[in-house]
């Protein structure tokens, strides 16, 4: 079985965010062929093209982590009906300088959780638009707008609701198939 290195990017900078909890659960539910690792974004300074000639070390490491991944999984909250500023900032660092876009051709998945009934539907739509511009092929189905309820994810990362666990396990299987198909196309 071929293994695929998947870098996951959590859109929230908060250490106890529900999307960090969701990411922990997704790592546990991922099929064995997906080797999951977080690509952190919290230490990235605000992007400015003034840095294009000489990227700071943290931004260079971020771009290298994207390059080293076979695929990316974005786990994002919704802030003010869009993506968090920290996530947009990270994407700006990864897609610059102009002509050196690290997201080009990188198979990507988008998922997120919110306490609201529509989950992160609007944030995901905005994120998909940004990733389209960045030329990152995206898994379009299944979509996953997770309404986060208290105790949905146990401390060990286990999903406590059987139907949600099955849905997320199937989401990760579909993502693995998407990654494999995109890698085969090469």
C-alpha positions as CSV (number, residue, x, y, z in Angstrom):
1,X,0.0,0.0,0.0
2,X,1.4,3.4,-1.0
3,X,1.6,6.0,1.7
4,X,0.8,9.6,1.3
5,X,2.2,12.4,3.5
6,X,-0.7,14.7,4.4
7,X,0.0,18.1,6.0
8,X,-3.0,19.4,7.8
9,X,-3.4,23.1,8.5
10,X,-5.7,24.2,11.3
11,X,-7.2,27.6,10.6
12,X,-7.6,28.5,14.3
13,X,-4.6,29.8,16.3
14,X,-6.2,28.8,19.6
15,X,-4.6,25.9,21.3
16,X,-8.0,24.5,22.6
17,X,-10.1,25.2,19.4
18,X,-12.8,22.9,18.4
19,X,-11.1,22.6,15.0
20,X,-7.9,21.5,16.6
21,X,-10.0,18.8,18.4
22,X,-11.6,17.9,15.0
23,X,-8.1,17.6,13.5
24,X,-7.0,15.3,16.3
25,X,-10.0,13.1,15.6
26,X,-9.4,13.1,11.8
27,X,-5.8,11.9,12.4
28,X,-7.2,9.0,14.4
29,X,-9.8,8.2,11.7
30,X,-7.4,8.5,8.7
31,X,-6.8,5.3,6.7
32,X,-3.3,3.8,7.3
33,X,-2.1,5.0,3.9
34,X,-2.4,8.7,5.1
35,X,0.6,9.8,7.2
36,X,-0.8,12.9,8.9
37,X,1.3,15.8,10.3
38,X,0.4,19.3,11.3
39,X,1.8,22.2,9.4
40,X,1.6,25.0,12.0
41,X,0.7,28.6,11.1
42,X,0.7,30.4,14.4
43,X,4.2,31.8,14.3
44,X,4.0,33.3,10.8
45,X,4.3,37.1,10.8
46,X,1.8,39.1,8.8
47,X,2.7,38.7,5.1
48,X,4.1,41.7,3.2
49,X,5.7,41.6,-0.3
50,X,8.6,43.5,1.4
51,X,9.8,40.0,2.5
52,X,9.7,38.5,-1.0
53,X,13.4,38.9,-1.6
54,X,14.3,37.4,1.7
55,X,11.7,35.2,3.4
56,X,11.9,34.8,7.2
57,X,13.0,31.4,8.4
58,X,9.5,30.5,9.7
59,X,7.9,31.3,6.3
60,X,10.6,29.3,4.5
61,X,9.9,26.3,6.8
62,X,6.2,26.7,6.1
63,X,6.7,26.6,2.3
64,X,9.0,23.6,2.7
65,X,6.4,21.7,4.8
66,X,3.9,22.3,2.0
67,X,6.4,21.2,-0.6
68,X,7.2,18.0,1.4
69,X,3.5,17.0,1.7
70,X,1.8,15.0,-0.9
71,X,-1.5,16.6,0.0
72,X,-3.1,19.2,2.3
73,X,-6.1,19.0,4.6
74,X,-7.5,22.4,5.8
75,X,-9.4,22.2,9.1
76,X,-11.0,25.6,9.5
77,X,-13.4,27.5,11.7
78,X,-15.6,30.3,10.4
79,X,-14.9,33.8,11.7
80,X,-17.3,36.6,10.6
81,X,-18.7,34.4,7.8
82,X,-15.3,33.8,6.3
83,X,-11.9,32.2,6.9
84,X,-9.7,33.3,9.9
85,X,-7.1,36.0,9.2
86,X,-4.3,33.7,10.3
87,X,-5.3,31.1,7.8
88,X,-5.5,33.6,5.0
89,X,-2.1,35.0,6.0
90,X,-0.6,31.5,5.9
91,X,-2.0,31.0,2.4
92,X,-0.5,34.3,1.3
93,X,2.9,33.2,2.6
94,X,2.6,29.9,0.9
95,X,1.5,31.3,-2.5
96,X,4.2,34.0,-2.7
97,X,6.5,35.4,-4.0
98,X,4.7,35.6,-7.3
99,X,5.6,32.7,-9.4
100,X,6.6,30.5,-6.5
101,X,3.2,29.3,-5.3
102,X,3.6,26.2,-3.1
103,X,-0.1,25.2,-3.5
104,X,0.1,24.6,-7.3
105,X,-1.1,21.1,-8.0
106,X,-1.3,20.1,-4.3
107,X,-4.4,17.9,-3.7
108,X,-6.4,19.5,-1.0
109,X,-9.4,18.8,1.3
110,X,-11.4,21.3,3.3
111,X,-13.4,20.6,6.4
112,X,-14.4,22.5,9.5
113,X,-16.5,22.7,12.7
114,X,-18.6,25.3,14.3
115,X,-21.2,25.4,17.0
116,X,-23.6,26.9,14.5
117,X,-26.1,24.8,12.6
118,X,-24.5,25.4,9.2
119,X,-21.1,24.5,10.4
120,X,-18.4,26.3,8.4
121,X,-20.2,26.4,5.1
122,X,-19.4,30.0,4.3
123,X,-15.8,29.8,5.4
124,X,-15.3,26.7,3.3
125,X,-16.8,28.4,0.3
126,X,-14.3,31.3,0.7
127,X,-11.4,29.0,1.3
128,X,-12.3,27.0,-1.8
129,X,-12.2,30.2,-3.8
130,X,-8.8,31.1,-2.5
131,X,-7.5,27.6,-3.2
132,X,-8.9,27.7,-6.7
133,X,-6.8,30.8,-7.3
134,X,-3.8,29.0,-5.9
135,X,-4.4,26.2,-8.4
136,X,-4.8,23.5,-5.7
137,X,-7.1,20.7,-6.9
138,X,-9.8,20.1,-4.2
139,X,-11.9,17.2,-3.2
140,X,-15.4,18.5,-3.8
141,X,-17.4,15.6,-2.4
142,X,-18.2,14.7,0.2
143,X,-18.5,18.1,1.9
144,X,-18.2,18.2,5.7
145,X,-19.8,21.1,7.6
146,X,-19.6,19.7,11.2
147,X,-21.8,21.2,13.8
148,X,-19.7,20.8,17.0
149,X,-21.6,19.8,20.1
150,X,-20.2,19.6,23.6
151,X,-18.1,16.4,24.1
152,X,-18.3,15.4,20.4
153,X,-14.5,14.7,20.6
154,X,-13.1,12.9,23.7
155,X,-9.8,14.0,25.1
156,X,-8.1,11.1,23.3
157,X,-9.5,12.3,19.9
158,X,-12.2,9.7,19.7
159,X,-15.5,10.9,18.2
160,X,-18.3,10.1,20.7
161,X,-21.2,10.1,18.3
162,X,-21.3,6.9,16.2
163,X,-23.0,8.5,13.1
164,X,-20.5,11.4,13.1
165,X,-17.6,9.0,13.5
166,X,-18.8,6.9,10.6
167,X,-19.3,10.1,8.4
168,X,-15.8,11.4,9.3
169,X,-14.2,8.0,8.7
170,X,-15.8,7.9,5.3
171,X,-14.7,11.5,4.6
172,X,-11.1,10.5,5.3
173,X,-11.4,7.4,3.1
174,X,-12.7,9.5,0.3
175,X,-9.8,12.0,0.9
176,X,-7.3,9.1,0.7
177,X,-8.8,8.0,-2.6
178,X,-8.7,11.6,-3.9
179,X,-5.0,12.0,-2.9
180,X,-4.1,8.6,-4.5
181,X,-5.9,9.5,-7.8
182,X,-4.2,12.9,-8.0
183,X,-0.8,11.5,-7.2
184,X,-1.3,8.9,-10.0
185,X,-2.1,11.7,-12.4
186,X,1.1,13.2,-11.3
